[in-house]
Amino acid sequence: MSNFGAGEQACLRSVYAPPAAKTNWRLEQLTGHDQLRYFAYGRHALVAALQLAGVKDGDVVLLPGFICREVLGAIHALNARVEYYPVDTNLGLACDPSALPAAKAIVAVDYFGFAQDLVPFKQYCARSGAVLIEDNAHGLFSRDSDGRGLGTRGDLGIFSLRKTLAAPNGAAVVINNASLAAALPSQIPFDDVAPDATFLGKRRLRKLVRLLGTWPARTATTLIRIARWLKTGHTIPPSAAESETQLPPVEAPGAILLDVMRNTDVDAEIARRRELYGLLPSLLDPVRYQPLFAALPPGTVPYGYPFVADAEHANEAQKLLAKHGIECLHWPALPDAIAAAAPAHYRTIWMVSFLW
């Protein structure tokens, strides 16, 4: 990182060592109420949201075609049917809402922590009676241009806290439409089983990073991936076809999530992510590696830095970023029903990760 000043080096280092402070923060502070329930994974939270929406056997759930295949496991768990709506190059609804088919629920996604325009989705719901589920797995601390927290703008909201916070698991469903509150189930008891060795190892490495820089984490990551490649042929586990029909076996959130939330300095985490996002164009030439979003709106707290690239340029970006101890990943692993005929903009998005 010799090409950067001390401030920029500290910013890059924070990819591995996000700030921590005793704040006693909870998700309820963001939502402004306690009409929510915690789960281990976002897919479990989505199952609960679909149940709250009244989705039953055979009902239709509308999903964007640009979506992770794992989301389908939640719909499959209720024996519901999936229909897809198109997404444009700006990741908004690519058709007139009046053209959408009837459905029990529709899922709108706040991609990468950027606010989705919910106006056409609300128009559709007003016409059809469908329940609007805002999937905010990527934007835990983000707000829209009106200052509303993402995940609080639809009838129901989905959060995947583990994708923003350094926790082994953690997700939540939030009720924003009071008429649905009566059906909210009791909270599943938090699981007090000790975190696995991978989580504990990363926690120790983060402490070393604060003292020694990124090389301990980079070295450990490299060794783990070499071992995984020798064993499985993959440095990063690929998305499995079974994820479209199966849910993670553990549904209860780990008690460690409460500790992680209590020790999250929200203001510092917001500043860290926004600063990292602003630094990336100096690493990745925006002409060569086109940012997916032209600007970072004031209330947006990015999940990562998404950019558009073909396979050749993405490989170059990965090598360039590796020199600074950070990585980029292809996103998403599309559903089988979409992948074969997916438009180019579904297949050429990469993201620099802000969480390790």
C-alpha positions as MATLAB code, in Angstrom:
seq = 'MSNFGAGEQACLRSVYAPPAAKTNWRLEQLTGHDQLRYFAYGRHALVAALQLAGVKDGDVVLLPGFICREVLGAIHALNARVEYYPVDTNLGLACDPSALPAAKAIVAVDYFGFAQDLVPFKQYCARSGAVLIEDNAHGLFSRDSDGRGLGTRGDLGIFSLRKTLAAPNGAAVVINNASLAAALPSQIPFDDVAPDATFLGKRRLRKLVRLLGTWPARTATTLIRIARWLKTGHTIPPSAAESETQLPPVEAPGAILLDVMRNTDVDAEIARRRELYGLLPSLLDPVRYQPLFAALPPGTVPYGYPFVADAEHANEAQKLLAKHGIECLHWPALPDAIAAAAPAHYRTIWMVSFLW';
ca = [
       0.000    0.000    0.000;
       2.987    2.290   -0.481;
       1.111    4.347   -3.104;
      -1.292    5.655   -0.462;
      -1.048    8.040    2.452;
      -1.521    7.070    6.080;
      -5.227    7.893    6.041;
      -5.871    5.774    2.958;
      -3.834    2.895    4.393;
      -5.910    3.034    7.581;
      -9.074    2.992    5.483;
      -7.941   -0.089    3.560;
      -6.891   -1.758    6.803;
     -10.434   -1.255    8.127;
     -11.717   -3.795    5.591;
     -10.270   -6.399    7.930;
     -10.588   -4.542   11.220;
     -13.890   -2.630   11.421;
     -14.274   -0.322   14.432;
     -15.847   -1.643   17.620;
     -17.132    0.156   20.696;
     -19.546   -0.577   23.527;
     -22.720    1.146   22.329;
     -25.583   -1.168   23.398;
     -27.043   -0.805   19.905;
     -29.947   -3.015   18.771;
     -31.854   -3.254   15.509;
     -34.939   -1.995   17.361;
     -33.258    1.413   17.557;
     -33.109    1.590   13.770;
     -36.691    0.453   13.197;
     -38.146    2.529   16.052;
     -40.200   -0.374   17.429;
     -39.915   -3.987   18.582;
     -42.222   -5.599   16.027;
     -39.437   -7.771   14.687;
     -37.982  -11.211   15.144;
     -34.408  -12.412   14.844;
     -33.288  -15.508   12.925;
     -30.017  -17.125   11.935;
     -30.261  -16.349    8.215;
     -32.166  -14.057    5.903;
     -33.852  -17.030    4.270;
     -35.479  -17.940    7.592;
     -36.576  -14.319    7.995;
     -38.062  -14.416    4.495;
     -40.049  -17.558    5.340;
     -41.501  -15.701    8.334;
     -42.268  -12.673    6.155;
     -44.063  -14.819    3.584;
     -46.097  -16.458    6.332;
     -47.014  -13.038    7.736;
     -48.070  -12.079    4.208;
     -50.412  -15.077    4.159;
     -48.497  -17.050    1.528;
     -49.667  -20.644    1.380;
     -49.295  -23.734   -0.767;
     -49.511  -22.798   -4.446;
     -49.529  -19.016   -3.975;
     -47.392  -16.890   -6.279;
     -44.472  -14.828   -4.978;
     -42.913  -12.292   -7.343;
     -39.117  -12.038   -7.260;
     -36.698   -9.974   -9.346;
     -34.853  -11.983  -11.961;
     -31.650  -10.466  -10.615;
     -31.513  -12.363   -7.323;
     -29.429  -14.922   -5.447;
     -30.616  -18.455   -6.055;
     -30.605  -19.144   -2.280;
     -33.673  -16.915   -1.854;
     -35.750  -19.565   -3.611;
     -35.319  -21.928   -0.659;
     -37.701  -19.776    1.395;
     -40.445  -19.897   -1.252;
     -39.942  -23.639   -1.716;
     -40.302  -24.188    2.046;
     -43.919  -22.998    1.805;
     -44.663  -24.843   -1.458;
     -45.340  -21.477   -3.078;
     -44.624  -20.671   -6.720;
     -42.059  -18.175   -8.001;
     -42.593  -15.813  -10.891;
     -39.916  -13.333  -11.921;
     -40.124   -9.702  -12.948;
     -37.417   -8.032  -15.067;
     -34.784   -5.672  -13.655;
     -33.244   -2.884  -15.729;
     -29.609   -1.794  -15.888;
     -30.202    0.607  -12.975;
     -31.577   -2.362  -10.969;
     -35.092   -0.956  -10.900;
     -38.346   -2.512  -12.118;
     -38.033   -2.897  -15.894;
     -41.726   -3.073  -16.750;
     -44.908   -1.182  -16.063;
     -46.297   -2.340  -12.698;
     -49.690   -2.846  -14.336;
     -48.116   -5.615  -16.432;
     -47.129   -7.681  -13.395;
     -49.170  -10.840  -12.752;
     -51.298  -11.373   -9.647;
     -49.340  -12.544   -6.612;
     -49.718  -12.897   -2.872;
     -46.450  -11.056   -2.220;
     -43.790   -9.197   -4.156;
     -40.163   -8.791   -3.072;
     -38.281   -5.563   -3.860;
     -34.517   -5.538   -3.244;
     -32.307   -2.700   -2.000;
     -29.284   -3.868   -3.984;
     -25.866   -3.250   -2.411;
     -27.413   -0.955    0.204;
     -28.793    1.541   -2.350;
     -32.455    2.460   -1.981;
     -34.817    0.749   -4.398;
     -37.549    2.979   -5.831;
     -40.619    1.469   -4.179;
     -43.199    3.703   -5.911;
     -44.001    1.248   -8.756;
     -44.104   -1.655   -6.291;
     -46.564    0.186   -4.055;
     -48.685    0.996   -7.106;
     -48.762   -2.693   -7.946;
     -49.697   -3.647   -4.376;
     -52.477   -1.035   -4.252;
     -53.952   -2.527   -7.423;
     -53.450   -6.222   -6.684;
     -53.622   -6.470   -2.878;
     -50.165   -8.088   -2.745;
     -47.962   -7.604    0.307;
     -44.725   -5.697   -0.303;
     -41.600   -7.261    1.225;
     -38.530   -5.028    1.174;
     -35.406   -7.182    1.033;
     -32.783   -5.057    2.743;
     -30.173   -7.759    3.296;
     -27.494   -5.382    1.965;
     -28.380   -2.039    3.554;
     -28.527   -2.365    7.325;
     -27.728    1.307    8.043;
     -28.874    2.889    4.758;
     -31.596    5.506    4.391;
     -33.424    6.812    1.339;
     -33.553   10.423    0.155;
     -36.385   11.134    2.620;
     -34.346    9.807    5.531;
     -36.362    6.597    5.919;
     -34.386    3.515    6.926;
     -34.227    0.868    4.241;
     -36.144   -2.197    5.346;
     -38.807   -0.040    7.033;
     -40.570    1.170    3.863;
     -42.498   -1.916    2.739;
     -45.225   -3.840    4.583;
     -42.459   -6.133    5.799;
     -38.689   -5.781    5.839;
     -35.878   -8.333    5.735;
     -32.470   -7.668    7.283;
     -29.379   -9.854    7.099;
     -27.260   -8.416    9.881;
     -24.443  -10.923    9.354;
     -23.756   -9.349    5.939;
     -22.871   -6.015    7.557;
     -21.751   -6.971   11.061;
     -18.946   -9.413   11.872;
     -21.284  -12.072   13.287;
     -21.457  -15.805   12.421;
     -25.182  -15.476   11.719;
     -28.026  -13.053   12.247;
     -31.084  -11.819   10.350;
     -34.482  -10.345   11.114;
     -37.988   -9.800    9.788;
     -39.568   -6.442   10.606;
     -43.278   -5.590   10.524;
     -43.920   -2.097    9.164;
     -47.645   -2.554    8.455;
     -49.457   -2.646   11.797;
     -52.278   -4.750   10.331;
     -49.854   -7.690   10.102;
     -48.567   -7.445   13.683;
     -51.126   -9.797   15.229;
     -49.587  -12.744   13.379;
     -46.026  -12.072   14.558;
     -44.710  -15.269   16.198;
     -42.738  -15.421   19.438;
     -39.003  -14.921   19.292;
     -37.048  -18.152   18.857;
     -34.653  -18.433   21.822;
     -31.140  -17.321   20.966;
     -28.680  -20.189   20.619;
     -25.831  -19.908   23.138;
     -23.643  -22.505   21.394;
     -20.087  -21.211   21.034;
     -19.201  -19.810   17.579;
     -17.232  -22.107   15.296;
     -13.460  -22.013   14.856;
     -13.648  -19.965   11.644;
     -15.458  -17.093   13.341;
     -13.208  -17.172   16.385;
     -10.115  -17.276   14.178;
     -11.239  -14.237   12.206;
     -12.004  -12.365   15.417;
      -8.430  -12.985   16.639;
      -7.006  -11.954   13.275;
      -8.915   -8.670   13.360;
      -7.134   -7.811   16.599;
      -3.782   -8.554   14.954;
      -4.702   -6.423   11.954;
      -5.180   -3.384   14.178;
      -1.603   -3.878   15.397;
       0.270   -5.303   12.398;
      -1.681   -4.308    9.310;
      -3.507   -6.546    6.846;
      -0.803   -9.151    6.172;
      -1.910  -11.640    8.914;
      -5.447  -11.758    7.525;
      -4.272  -11.862    3.922;
      -1.875  -14.699    4.663;
      -4.463  -16.703    6.598;
      -7.046  -16.221    3.857;
      -4.593  -17.374    1.199;
      -3.623  -20.506    3.142;
      -7.268  -21.416    3.816;
      -8.172  -21.034    0.157;
      -5.208  -23.083   -1.014;
      -6.264  -25.866    1.352;
      -9.858  -25.630    0.139;
      -8.757  -25.736   -3.502;
      -6.636  -28.829   -2.869;
      -9.594  -30.518   -1.174;
     -12.529  -29.398   -3.337;
     -11.123  -27.753   -6.453;
     -12.610  -24.391   -5.453;
     -10.988  -21.504   -3.576;
     -14.465  -20.141   -2.725;
     -17.343  -22.625   -2.338;
     -19.726  -22.324   -5.312;
     -23.448  -21.898   -4.817;
     -25.107  -25.325   -4.786;
     -28.234  -26.218   -6.762;
     -29.773  -27.613   -3.566;
     -29.870  -24.086   -2.107;
     -32.910  -23.402   -4.298;
     -34.914  -25.989   -2.387;
     -33.274  -26.150    1.046;
     -32.874  -23.847    4.023;
     -29.898  -23.700    6.399;
     -30.515  -26.244    9.180;
     -29.968  -23.737   12.011;
     -32.879  -21.301   12.417;
     -32.186  -19.792   15.848;
     -29.883  -16.759   15.926;
     -26.654  -17.114   17.865;
     -26.420  -15.258   21.153;
     -23.132  -13.816   19.908;
     -25.229  -11.588   17.605;
     -26.428   -9.628   20.631;
     -22.841   -9.076   21.710;
     -21.809   -7.983   18.222;
     -24.688   -5.489   18.031;
     -23.880   -4.105   21.486;
     -20.291   -3.523   20.389;
     -21.036   -1.925   17.028;
     -20.176    1.736   16.714;
     -22.841    2.556   14.124;
     -21.563    6.024   13.246;
     -18.026    4.717   12.793;
     -19.219    1.790   10.668;
     -21.223    4.135    8.439;
     -18.205    6.400    8.015;
     -15.910    3.411    7.331;
     -18.065    2.036    4.527;
     -18.642    5.387    2.873;
     -14.933    6.202    3.047;
     -14.002    2.850    1.517;
     -16.507    3.404   -1.280;
     -14.962    6.792   -2.008;
     -11.462    5.300   -2.072;
     -12.178    2.535   -4.589;
     -12.198    4.703   -7.753;
      -8.544    5.529   -7.015;
      -7.823    1.788   -7.086;
     -10.159    0.761   -9.899;
     -10.201    3.147  -12.853;
     -13.919    4.025  -13.272;
     -13.504    4.057  -17.056;
     -12.117    0.530  -17.123;
     -14.186   -0.805  -14.210;
     -17.494    1.053  -14.457;
     -19.177    1.679  -11.071;
     -22.711    0.330  -11.008;
     -23.939    3.537   -9.372;
     -22.864    6.958  -10.620;
     -22.790    8.501   -7.137;
     -23.076    7.625   -3.450;
     -26.228    9.334   -2.092;
     -25.910   10.964    1.359;
     -27.927    8.336    3.247;
     -26.500    5.278    1.544;
     -24.252    2.947    3.551;
     -22.867    0.602    0.888;
     -22.664   -3.145    1.280;
     -19.648   -3.039   -1.003;
     -18.431   -1.382   -4.195;
     -20.277   -2.890   -7.179;
     -18.865   -2.448  -10.662;
     -19.443   -3.811  -14.157;
     -16.778   -5.927  -15.824;
     -16.373   -8.846  -18.189;
     -14.425  -11.894  -17.024;
     -11.078  -10.586  -18.311;
     -11.358   -7.191  -16.620;
     -12.723   -8.760  -13.439;
      -9.670  -11.003  -13.251;
      -7.444   -7.938  -13.616;
      -9.394   -6.176  -10.871;
      -9.005   -9.139   -8.541;
      -5.229   -9.139   -8.981;
      -4.986   -5.379   -8.529;
      -7.109   -5.380   -5.380;
      -5.234   -8.348   -3.898;
      -2.131   -6.163   -3.696;
      -3.983   -4.002   -1.198;
      -5.466   -6.839    0.822;
      -9.022   -6.644   -0.508;
     -11.033   -8.784   -2.902;
     -13.948   -8.673   -5.288;
     -16.552  -11.340   -5.955;
     -19.071  -12.017   -8.691;
     -22.676  -11.380   -7.586;
     -25.200  -12.967   -7.637;
     -25.377  -16.716   -8.250;
     -28.549  -16.588  -10.351;
     -31.404  -19.114  -10.115;
     -31.201  -21.933  -12.649;
     -34.446  -20.722  -14.225;
     -32.852  -17.341  -14.953;
     -29.161  -18.051  -15.558;
     -29.290  -19.560  -19.052;
     -31.116  -16.640  -20.695;
     -30.101  -13.853  -18.313;
     -29.392  -10.458  -19.907;
     -25.801   -9.239  -19.847;
     -26.307   -6.840  -16.953;
     -27.364   -9.745  -14.729;
     -24.065  -11.529  -15.409;
     -21.383   -8.841  -15.355;
     -21.627   -7.304  -11.885;
     -18.775   -7.696   -9.423;
     -18.454   -6.315   -5.927;
     -15.565   -5.299   -3.719;
     -16.423   -6.705   -0.298;
     -16.385   -4.414    2.755;
     -16.739   -7.216    5.321;
     -14.239   -9.914    6.171;
];
